[in-house]
Amino acid sequence: MHVAIIMDGNGRWATRRGLPRTEGHRAGAEAVRRTVEAAPALGIDTLTLYAFSSDNWKRPSLEVRTLMELFRLYLQKESERCAREGVKLSVIGRRDRLETSLRASVDAAESRTANGKKLWLRIAVDYSGRDAISTAFKSPASDAGAAIGPDVDLLIRTGGERRLSDFLLWESAYAELLFTDTFWPDFGGADLAAALTDFRQRDRRFGGLTGLSGVAA
């Protein structure tokens, strides 16, 4: 099962507490750890997290630097834990605009966790769904799958907004969508479990009709 999450609301979480927006991003990093730890036991084998969109470069330079530093620290601190727990870590999105040291941290984390079988954790950084589709169509057929990625079963967005924001547009063609007002720093295993309970009660027809037997017809 592939679950994708747009991790939204870090800045508003901090602002409501009278804190700098950067503190919301730090708290959000802890929510990533909680969610990754909870995912395998809930039947999730692929988890894609939207950490930084290609449009996020427009944000204030301090906020961008903080996000990139938190990403680098996460890779360095968590890659060993991921390897130990059987989590394969991949980074999707552009890399040419990342600093050299950050690209090196990405490569090291991916190499260290390459044998993970329990969970495939995909982190989207400098990512654009439109760009991914464009790249896929320009790539040889054998490379297109790497540019597009696996279909999404459930897409969750935290923070109260109700839009996809250029995230996994192709892969989410038949994804179930769930929007929650919970800010990302407050999100955890219980929230993920509740989202999956809701998902499993839905009737996924993929364009067909559900017959009396419960099979799409």
Phi, psi and chi 1 to 4 in degrees:
 res  aa     phi    psi   chi1   chi2   chi3   chi4
   1 MET       -  133.3  179.0  178.9 -177.4      -
   2 HIS  -108.6  116.5 -177.6 -171.6      -      -
   3 VAL  -111.0  133.1  173.0      -      -      -
   4 ALA  -119.4  142.3      -      -      -      -
   5 ILE  -132.5  127.2  -55.1  178.1      -      -
   6 ILE   -89.2  108.6  -59.0  174.7      -      -
   7 MET   -85.2   91.6  -55.3 -179.1  -64.6      -
   8 ASP  -117.8  150.3 -164.3   16.8      -      -
   9 GLY   108.6    5.2      -      -      -      -
  10 ASN   -59.9  -48.1  -68.1  -18.3      -      -
  11 GLY   -65.2  -42.9      -      -      -      -
  12 ARG   -67.7  -35.0  -76.1  170.5  -71.3  155.9
  13 TRP   -58.1  -44.8  179.1   92.0      -      -
  14 ALA   -69.9  -44.3      -      -      -      -
  15 THR   -59.9  -40.0  -60.5      -      -      -
  16 ARG   -66.9  -17.0  -69.5 -171.7  178.9 -173.5
  17 ARG  -103.3    8.3  -72.4  161.9  173.1   76.0
  18 GLY    71.5   25.3      -      -      -      -
  19 LEU  -109.9  158.4  -59.5  171.3      -      -
  20 PRO   -63.3  150.5  -18.8   30.5      -      -
  21 ARG   -56.7  -32.5  -73.6  175.4   56.5   86.3
  22 THR   -61.0  -30.7   52.1      -      -      -
  23 GLU   -68.7  -29.4  -69.3  -55.1  -51.9      -
  24 GLY   -65.1  -37.8      -      -      -      -
  25 HIS   -68.2  -35.6  -64.1  -52.6      -      -
  26 ARG   -64.8  -42.5  -64.4 -176.8 -165.2  -78.0
  27 ALA   -65.7  -34.0      -      -      -      -
  28 GLY   -63.4  -32.2      -      -      -      -
  29 ALA   -63.9  -34.1      -      -      -      -
  30 GLU   -69.0  -34.5  -65.9  -60.1  -42.2      -
  31 ALA   -65.7  -33.5      -      -      -      -
  32 VAL   -60.5  -46.2  169.7      -      -      -
  33 ARG   -61.4  -45.2 -179.9 -179.1  -66.5  110.0
  34 ARG   -61.3  -42.6  -65.9 -166.0  -58.3  -93.0
  35 THR   -69.3  -42.8  -56.6      -      -      -
  36 VAL   -62.7  -41.0  170.8      -      -      -
  37 GLU   -64.9  -34.7  -71.0  176.9  -12.1      -
  38 ALA   -81.2  -26.3      -      -      -      -
  39 ALA   -58.4  -50.8      -      -      -      -
  40 PRO   -58.7  -41.1  -24.9   35.8      -      -
  41 ALA   -67.1  -16.5      -      -      -      -
  42 LEU   -95.5    6.1  -64.8  171.1      -      -
  43 GLY    89.0   13.4      -      -      -      -
  44 ILE   -90.9  125.1  -61.8  168.9      -      -
  45 ASP  -108.5  -14.9   54.1   37.1      -      -
  46 THR  -134.9  128.0  -56.8      -      -      -
  47 LEU  -130.6  119.5  177.5   66.1      -      -
  48 THR  -113.7  125.3  -55.8      -      -      -
  49 LEU  -114.7  130.6  -56.8  177.9      -      -
  50 TYR   -89.2  101.8 -155.6    6.8      -      -
  51 ALA   -95.3  -36.9      -      -      -      -
  52 PHE  -158.7  116.2 -171.0   88.6      -      -
  53 SER   -86.2  163.6   79.2      -      -      -
  54 SER   -62.9  -26.0  -65.5      -      -      -
  55 ASP   -78.8  -15.2  -71.5  -33.8      -      -
  56 ASN   -71.1  -10.4  -73.2  155.6      -      -
  57 TRP   -63.3  -17.4  -68.0  110.6      -      -
  58 LYS   -74.3  -12.0  -57.3  171.4 -174.0  175.7
  59 ARG   -72.4  165.8  -66.2 -170.7  176.2 -169.9
  60 PRO   -54.8  144.5  -25.7   35.0      -      -
  61 SER   -59.6  -35.7   57.8      -      -      -
  62 LEU   -63.5  -42.5  173.9   60.4      -      -
  63 GLU   -66.0  -40.8 -175.0  168.3  -12.7      -
  64 VAL   -63.9  -45.0  170.3      -      -      -
  65 ARG   -61.4  -40.8  -72.6 -162.0  -55.4  -88.7
  66 THR   -63.3  -44.3  -61.3      -      -      -
  67 LEU   -61.1  -44.0  -76.7  164.4      -      -
  68 MET   -67.5  -36.7  -68.8  -58.7  165.4      -
  69 GLU   -68.9  -40.7  178.2   62.3   13.6      -
  70 LEU   -63.1  -38.1  -75.3  170.5      -      -
  71 PHE   -64.3  -44.2 -179.9   44.8      -      -
  72 ARG   -62.5  -44.4 -176.0 -176.1   66.0   80.4
  73 LEU   -64.6  -39.1  -70.0  172.9      -      -
  74 TYR   -61.1  -46.1  179.1   86.2      -      -
  75 LEU   -60.2  -43.6  -67.8  172.1      -      -
  76 GLN   -71.2  -39.4  -67.9  179.3  -13.7      -
  77 LYS   -82.5  -36.4  -67.9  172.7   57.7  178.0
  78 GLU   -97.0  -14.9  -62.9  -61.8  -38.1      -
  79 SER   -63.4  -36.9   59.5      -      -      -
  80 GLU   -65.9  -43.1 -177.1  175.6  -10.8      -
  81 ARG   -62.7  -42.6 -178.0 -159.9  -61.0  -97.6
  82 CYS   -60.4  -45.5  -73.7      -      -      -
  83 ALA   -61.1  -41.0      -      -      -      -
  84 ARG   -67.7  -34.5 -172.8  170.2   61.2 -111.6
  85 GLU   -93.1    4.1  -62.7  -63.2  -32.5      -
  86 GLY    78.7   28.6      -      -      -      -
  87 VAL  -101.0  121.4  176.6      -      -      -
  88 LYS   -88.8  125.4  175.6 -177.6  176.5  179.9
  89 LEU  -108.5  128.9 -166.2  153.5      -      -
  90 SER  -131.0  148.4  -59.1      -      -      -
  91 VAL  -114.1  126.8  176.1      -      -      -
  92 ILE  -112.1  152.6   61.6  173.1      -      -
  93 GLY   116.1 -179.3      -      -      -      -
  94 ARG   -71.0  148.9  -68.0 -179.0   58.1  170.3
  95 ARG  -120.4  -14.2  -59.8 -168.0 -173.6 -171.6
  96 ASP   -67.8  -20.1   57.3  -61.2      -      -
  97 ARG   -96.5   -0.6  -66.2 -170.6  -73.8 -163.5
  98 LEU   -83.8  151.0  -56.4 -177.9      -      -
  99 GLU   -63.9  152.7  -68.0 -174.6   -3.6      -
 100 THR   -56.3  -42.3  -58.4      -      -      -
 101 SER   -65.7  -35.4   59.9      -      -      -
 102 LEU   -70.6  -40.2 -179.6   52.5      -      -
 103 ARG   -61.2  -37.0  -68.6 -159.9  -59.6  -90.6
 104 ALA   -65.6  -39.1      -      -      -      -
 105 SER   -66.0  -37.4  -65.4      -      -      -
 106 VAL   -62.8  -48.7  168.6      -      -      -
 107 ASP   -60.5  -41.8  -68.5  -18.8      -      -
 108 ALA   -65.7  -42.9      -      -      -      -
 109 ALA   -65.7  -41.8      -      -      -      -
 110 GLU   -64.9  -40.4  -70.5 -177.4  -29.9      -
 111 SER   -66.7  -41.6  176.8      -      -      -
 112 ARG   -66.1  -32.1  177.6  177.7  -71.0 -179.0
 113 THR  -104.6    9.3   63.6      -      -      -
 114 ALA   -58.8  -25.9      -      -      -      -
 115 ASN   -92.5    5.1  -65.4  -36.9      -      -
 116 GLY   -64.6  134.5      -      -      -      -
 117 LYS  -119.3  -13.8  -55.6  -65.2 -176.3 -175.4
 118 LYS   -77.8  -39.0 -170.6  174.6 -178.1 -179.5
 119 LEU  -152.9  136.7  174.7   70.4      -      -
 120 TRP  -101.7  109.1 -175.0   14.9      -      -
 121 LEU   -98.9  116.6  172.4   61.0      -      -
 122 ARG  -111.9  124.4  -55.5  164.0   74.9 -123.3
 123 ILE  -112.0  122.0  -58.2  178.6      -      -
 124 ALA   -91.4  117.1      -      -      -      -
 125 VAL  -131.8  133.1  175.4      -      -      -
 126 ASP    49.3   51.2 -163.7   -2.7      -      -
 127 TYR  -108.9  141.7  176.1   86.0      -      -
 128 SER  -139.5  124.9  161.0      -      -      -
 129 GLY   -61.8  -39.3      -      -      -      -
 130 ARG   -63.4  -44.1  -71.1  175.2  172.8  176.3
 131 ASP   -63.1  -38.8  -75.4  -10.4      -      -
 132 ALA   -62.6  -41.2      -      -      -      -
 133 ILE   -66.2  -44.5  -66.5  169.2      -      -
 134 SER   -60.8  -43.0  176.6      -      -      -
 135 THR   -63.7  -40.9  -62.0      -      -      -
 136 ALA   -61.4  -41.6      -      -      -      -
 137 PHE   -73.7  -18.7  -80.8  102.1      -      -
 138 LYS   -89.1  -13.0  -66.9  175.1 -177.0  175.6
 139 SER   -87.4  156.7  -58.4      -      -      -
 140 PRO   -58.7  154.0  -21.7   32.4      -      -
 141 ALA   -54.1  -35.4      -      -      -      -
 142 SER   -69.3  -19.3   59.5      -      -      -
 143 ASP  -101.5   -9.0  -63.4  -26.6      -      -
 144 ALA   -62.4  -38.7      -      -      -      -
 145 GLY   -60.5  -36.9      -      -      -      -
 146 ALA   -66.9  -33.1      -      -      -      -
 147 ALA   -76.3  -32.5      -      -      -      -
 148 ILE   -90.2  -55.6  -68.0  -65.5      -      -
 149 GLY    93.5  175.5      -      -      -      -
 150 PRO   -73.9  151.9   27.6  -34.9      -      -
 151 ASP   -60.8  145.1  -73.3  -13.1      -      -
 152 VAL   -92.8  132.9  175.1      -      -      -
 153 ASP   -87.1  -46.6  -63.9  -61.9      -      -
 154 LEU  -135.3  126.6  172.2   63.5      -      -
 155 LEU  -113.7  123.7 -171.4  147.3      -      -
 156 ILE  -111.4  135.6  -58.3  168.3      -      -
 157 ARG  -124.1  125.1  179.8  167.3 -173.0  151.4
 158 THR   -90.4  170.6   63.4      -      -      -
 159 GLY    90.0   -0.7      -      -      -      -
 160 GLY    92.8  -15.5      -      -      -      -
 161 GLU   -77.2  155.2  -56.9  -68.6   -6.6      -
 162 ARG  -131.5   70.1  -76.1  159.0  172.4   76.7
 163 ARG  -155.5  163.5   55.9  179.2  177.2  -89.9
 164 LEU   -87.9  -22.9  -65.3 -178.9      -      -
 165 SER    51.7   45.7  -63.7      -      -      -
 166 ASP    64.2   34.6 -161.0   17.3      -      -
 167 PHE  -112.3  119.8 -176.7   47.1      -      -
 168 LEU    47.8   50.2  -57.7 -178.5      -      -
 169 LEU   -63.7  -44.3  -59.9  178.3      -      -
 170 TRP   -70.1  -46.4 -176.7  -76.3      -      -
 171 GLU   -67.3  -21.7  -58.5   91.6  -46.0      -
 172 SER   -97.3   18.3  -62.1      -      -      -
 173 ALA   -54.2  -39.6      -      -      -      -
 174 TYR  -122.3   23.7  -80.6  101.3      -      -
 175 ALA   -71.3  145.5      -      -      -      -
 176 GLU   -79.2  138.1  -65.6  -65.9  -39.8      -
 177 LEU  -109.3  136.5  -52.7 -179.3      -      -
 178 LEU  -136.0  122.2 -171.9  146.7      -      -
 179 PHE  -112.0  132.2  -57.8  102.2      -      -
 180 THR  -127.5  146.2  173.0      -      -      -
 181 ASP   -77.7  -11.5  -68.1  -27.6      -      -
 182 THR   -61.7  129.1  -58.9      -      -      -
 183 PHE   -72.4  149.5  -68.3  141.0      -      -
 184 TRP   -55.3  -42.4  176.6 -113.4      -      -
 185 PRO   -60.3  -20.0  -27.6   38.2      -      -
 186 ASP   -94.2   -4.1  -68.1  -33.0      -      -
 187 PHE   -78.3  144.0 -164.4   87.9      -      -
 188 GLY  -157.6 -166.1      -      -      -      -
 189 GLY   -58.7  -39.1      -      -      -      -
 190 ALA   -64.9  -39.2      -      -      -      -
 191 ASP   -66.2  -40.5  -59.5  -79.4      -      -
 192 LEU   -65.0  -42.0 -174.6   59.1      -      -
 193 ALA   -62.7  -40.5      -      -      -      -
 194 ALA   -65.0  -39.1      -      -      -      -
 195 ALA   -63.1  -39.5      -      -      -      -
 196 LEU   -70.9  -34.4  -71.1  171.5      -      -
 197 THR   -61.4  -44.0  -63.6      -      -      -
 198 ASP   -62.1  -45.7  180.0  -75.7      -      -
 199 PHE   -58.3  -43.1  167.5   80.1      -      -
 200 ARG   -72.9  -10.1  -70.8  172.7  176.9  134.4
 201 GLN   -92.5   -4.6  -66.3  172.5  -13.5      -
 202 ARG   -87.3  154.5  -60.9 -172.4 -174.3 -172.3
 203 ASP  -101.3  102.5 -178.7   14.5      -      -
 204 ARG   -91.1  112.9  -56.4 -175.8   75.0 -161.4
 205 ARG  -107.2  -15.1  -63.8 -175.4  -62.6  -83.9
 206 PHE    51.7   41.6  -60.5   96.8      -      -
 207 GLY    90.0   -8.4      -      -      -      -
 208 GLY   -96.5 -165.8      -      -      -      -
 209 LEU  -118.4  146.6  -61.5  175.5      -      -
 210 THR   -90.5  118.5  -58.6      -      -      -
 211 GLY   -82.5 -179.7      -      -      -      -
 212 LEU   -62.9  -25.3  -64.6  177.7      -      -
 213 SER   -80.8   -6.9   63.5      -      -      -
 214 GLY    87.6    5.1      -      -      -      -
 215 VAL  -102.6  134.2  177.9      -      -      -
 216 ALA   -59.8  135.9      -      -      -      -
 217 ALA  -138.7      -      -      -      -      -
